[in-house]
Amino acid sequence: MDLTFTPDEEEFRAALRAWLSAHVPAASDDFTTLADEVRFLTAWQRQLAASGWVGVHWPREYGGRGATTTENYILQEELARARAPEVIGRIGVNLVGPTLIHHGSEAQKRRYLPPILPAEELWCQLFSEPNAGSDLAALRCRAERRGDAFIVTGQKVWTSYAQFAHWGILLARTDPESKGGKGISFLIVDMRSPGVTIRPLRQMTGSDEFNEVFLEDVQVPIENLVGPLHQGWQIAQLTLSHERGTSPRQLVVHRMLLNELLALARTPAPGARPATADPVIRQQLAQAFIEVEMTKLHNWRTLTQLRRHGKPGPESSLVKLFWSEMSQRLHDTAMQVLGVQGQCWPGEPRAVANGRWLRSYQYYRAATIFAGTSEVQRNIIAQRVLGLPR
Ligand SMILES: Cc1cc2nc3c(=O)[nH]c(=O)nc-3n(C[C@H](O)[C@H](O)[C@H](O)COP(=O)(O)OP(=O)(O)OC[C@H]3O[C@@H](n4cnc5c(N)ncnc54)[C@H](O)[C@@H]3O)c2cc1C
C-alpha cells in the first residue's frame, strides 16, 4: 500500500482547499421541502462546476480535468472535510458520465454530457425492480421495438431523485425469451415522457427522496439505445462498478461524527455523570476510533489498487461492507451515549444537535442495502476474492 501523496496531488489539494474555504455555503439542514433542498444543491453544483470542481475525473474534452483517481479521491475527501453539501447530480457525474464516455455514441456524448456537470439536467438510475434488487438479472421491465422506438412497460423501485430527474438510465428486457443477464438493453429515458408515473416513497427519516416509477407504453427513440442491442447487462456492470470502490466522503463524515460523539460523551447532562464514566461505553468509543482508522486503510488499499490496475476489483466489496457496518455500530454507540434525548426529532426542545444524530442513525440503516447489501458483498468476497465455491 502506498501511504504518500505526490507533490502534484498535494498542490491539487491546496488549490481546492483554498477555493472551498472561500466558497462553501453555510450549512443548512432545515429546508421546508425536498424540492427546496434540491434547488439549493443545484445552485451549489453549478458554482462548483463553474470553477471546474465537478467531474474532475472526466476527460478534458467532456468538461472534466482529466484528473487521476487519487485526485478525485482527494476532491471527495476535501469536500467532506469542508462540510460542503454533496453534489446533487452524483448519479449523472459518477455513473452516467463514465458509462456514456465509454459506451455512448458520439451523438449521445454531445447531447447528454455537457448539461451533467453544471446540474442543468439531473439523472436517475432505473435498475432495481420489485423482486429484482440483489438479483438484478431477474428484471422484467420490457422494451419492444416498434418502428423507430422502443415501447417500454414495467415497474422500477427505489429510484433516487426520480421526481427531479430529466433523464433516467434504464435496464429493460429487449429479448422476451431471454433469462438472466442475456437479452437486456441499456436505454436513456426522458422522465417527462407520457406513460411515466413517479410515486415518492416516504422513508423513516421523513424524507421521500426515492420513488416507485411505473412505465406504461413509454416511447423511447431508438437513438437512445446505449451500446448494442441486448448487451445492456455488460454496460450496466461498468455503471455498477462506479458505485463501489473507495468512499473517502464516508470516511471523513464518520471521522467528524466520531469527534462530535467523543465531545458529547465527555460532557455530562446536568446532575449526571459523563457517558465516558461507563467502562462499556469507553470500550465502544475506542472500538469506533479503531474502526474509523481501519476504514481509512481499506480505502487506501483500494486506491493503490486503482492506481496500479485502473479498476478496483472485487476487493472493493471489503470497503463497502466494512464502512457500512462500521457506521451502524458507531451510530448504535451514539444512541447509547445520548440516551433518550438522542431519540428526539429536530425541533423538539430536548433534541441533541437539533435531532441530527437520530436522522443520521436512521439514514445509515440504508447503508448496508444500497450499492449491494452486506450479504451480497460477503458472497462476492467469498467467491471472487477467496475463491470459495458457490
Ligand atoms: C437509499 C437507497 C437508494 C437506492 N437508490 C436506487 C436507485 O437510485 N436506483 C436503483 O435502481 N436502485 C436503488 N436502490 C436499490 C438497491 O440497489 C436495492 O435495494 C438493493 O440492490 C437490494 O435489493 P432489494 O431491496 O430488492 O432487496 P433483496 O434483493 O430483495 O434482498 C432482501 C434480503 O435478502 C438478502 N439476499 C438477497 N439475495 C441474496 C443472496 N444471494 N445471498 C444472501 N442473501 C441474499 C439481501 O441481502 C437482503 O437482506 C436504492 C436502495 C437504497 C436503500
The ligand as an SDF file (V2000), in Angstrom:
LIG
                    3D

 53 58  0  0  0  0  0  0  0  0999 V2000
  -31.1430    4.5960   -0.0610 C   0  0  0  0  0  0  0  0  0  0  0  0
  -31.2750    3.7150   -1.2690 C   0  0  0  0  0  0  0  0  0  0  0  0
  -31.2110    4.2770   -2.5340 C   0  0  0  0  0  0  0  0  0  0  0  0
  -31.3560    3.4680   -3.6690 C   0  0  0  0  0  0  0  0  0  0  0  0
  -31.3330    4.0620   -4.9090 N   0  0  0  0  0  0  0  0  0  0  0  0
  -31.5090    3.3010   -6.0230 C   0  0  0  0  0  0  0  0  0  0  0  0
  -31.5530    3.9200   -7.3200 C   0  0  0  0  0  0  0  0  0  0  0  0
  -31.4470    5.1320   -7.4680 O   0  0  0  0  0  0  0  0  0  0  0  0
  -31.7650    3.1310   -8.3970 N   0  0  0  0  0  0  0  0  0  0  0  0
  -31.8880    1.7600   -8.2960 C   0  0  0  0  0  0  0  0  0  0  0  0
  -32.0360    1.1090   -9.3170 O   0  0  0  0  0  0  0  0  0  0  0  0
  -31.8700    1.1480   -7.0610 N   0  0  0  0  0  0  0  0  0  0  0  0
  -31.6810    1.8880   -5.9420 C   0  0  0  0  0  0  0  0  0  0  0  0
  -31.6760    1.2910   -4.6910 N   0  0  0  0  0  0  0  0  0  0  0  0
  -31.9740   -0.1380   -4.6040 C   0  0  0  0  0  0  0  0  0  0  0  0
  -30.8420   -1.0360   -4.1410 C   0  0  0  0  0  0  0  0  0  0  0  0
  -29.9300   -1.2490   -5.1730 O   0  0  0  0  0  0  0  0  0  0  0  0
  -31.5130   -2.3580   -3.6810 C   0  0  0  0  0  0  0  0  0  0  0  0
  -32.2620   -2.0460   -2.5230 O   0  0  0  0  0  0  0  0  0  0  0  0
  -30.5040   -3.4240   -3.3590 C   0  0  0  0  0  0  0  0  0  0  0  0
  -29.8840   -3.8680   -4.5250 O   0  0  0  0  0  0  0  0  0  0  0  0
  -31.1680   -4.6220   -2.6430 C   0  0  0  0  0  0  0  0  0  0  0  0
  -32.2700   -5.0840   -3.3660 O   0  0  0  0  0  0  0  0  0  0  0  0
  -33.6980   -5.2810   -2.6630 P   0  0  0  0  0  0  0  0  0  0  0  0
  -34.0090   -4.0490   -1.8740 O   0  0  0  0  0  0  0  0  0  0  0  0
  -34.6560   -5.6990   -3.7210 O   0  0  0  0  0  0  0  0  0  0  0  0
  -33.5020   -6.4460   -1.6130 O   0  0  0  0  0  0  0  0  0  0  0  0
  -33.4910   -8.0190   -1.9280 P   0  0  0  0  0  0  0  0  0  0  0  0
  -32.5950   -8.2790   -3.0770 O   0  0  0  0  0  0  0  0  0  0  0  0
  -34.9090   -8.4810   -2.0360 O   0  0  0  0  0  0  0  0  0  0  0  0
  -32.8370   -8.6050   -0.6340 O   0  0  0  0  0  0  0  0  0  0  0  0
  -33.5770   -8.8980    0.5640 C   0  0  0  0  0  0  0  0  0  0  0  0
  -32.6380   -9.5540    1.5530 C   0  0  0  0  0  0  0  0  0  0  0  0
  -32.1860  -10.8200    1.0240 O   0  0  0  0  0  0  0  0  0  0  0  0
  -30.7600  -10.8600    1.0100 C   0  0  0  0  0  0  0  0  0  0  0  0
  -30.2900  -11.5950   -0.1830 N   0  0  0  0  0  0  0  0  0  0  0  0
  -30.6950  -11.4130   -1.4620 C   0  0  0  0  0  0  0  0  0  0  0  0
  -30.0040  -12.2340   -2.2760 N   0  0  0  0  0  0  0  0  0  0  0  0
  -29.1290  -12.9300   -1.5100 C   0  0  0  0  0  0  0  0  0  0  0  0
  -28.1410  -13.9350   -1.7670 C   0  0  0  0  0  0  0  0  0  0  0  0
  -27.8990  -14.3800   -2.9930 N   0  0  0  0  0  0  0  0  0  0  0  0
  -27.4250  -14.4090   -0.7160 N   0  0  0  0  0  0  0  0  0  0  0  0
  -27.6400  -13.9580    0.5630 C   0  0  0  0  0  0  0  0  0  0  0  0
  -28.5900  -13.0340    0.8570 N   0  0  0  0  0  0  0  0  0  0  0  0
  -29.3180  -12.5160   -0.1500 C   0  0  0  0  0  0  0  0  0  0  0  0
  -30.3230   -9.4100    0.9270 C   0  0  0  0  0  0  0  0  0  0  0  0
  -29.0080   -9.2290    1.4100 O   0  0  0  0  0  0  0  0  0  0  0  0
  -31.3660   -8.7270    1.8090 C   0  0  0  0  0  0  0  0  0  0  0  0
  -31.0150   -8.8260    3.1600 O   0  0  0  0  0  0  0  0  0  0  0  0
  -31.5470    2.0610   -3.5360 C   0  0  0  0  0  0  0  0  0  0  0  0
  -31.6200    1.5000   -2.2560 C   0  0  0  0  0  0  0  0  0  0  0  0
  -31.4960    2.3110   -1.1300 C   0  0  0  0  0  0  0  0  0  0  0  0
  -31.5960    1.6770    0.2200 C   0  0  0  0  0  0  0  0  0  0  0  0
  1  2  1  0
  2  3  1  0
  2 52  2  0
  3  4  2  0
  4  5  1  0
  4 50  1  0
  5  6  2  0
  6  7  1  0
  6 13  1  0
  7  8  2  0
  7  9  1  0
  9 10  1  0
 10 11  2  0
 10 12  1  0
 12 13  2  0
 13 14  1  0
 14 15  1  0
 14 50  1  0
 15 16  1  0
 16 17  1  0
 16 18  1  0
 18 19  1  0
 18 20  1  0
 20 21  1  0
 20 22  1  0
 22 23  1  0
 23 24  1  0
 24 25  2  0
 24 26  1  0
 24 27  1  0
 27 28  1  0
 28 29  2  0
 28 30  1  0
 28 31  1  0
 31 32  1  0
 32 33  1  0
 33 34  1  0
 33 48  1  0
 34 35  1  0
 35 36  1  0
 35 46  1  0
 36 37  1  0
 36 45  1  0
 37 38  2  0
 38 39  1  0
 39 40  1  0
 39 45  2  0
 40 41  1  0
 40 42  2  0
 42 43  1  0
 43 44  2  0
 44 45  1  0
 46 47  1  0
 46 48  1  0
 48 49  1  0
 50 51  2  0
 51 52  1  0
 52 53  1  0
M  END
$$$$
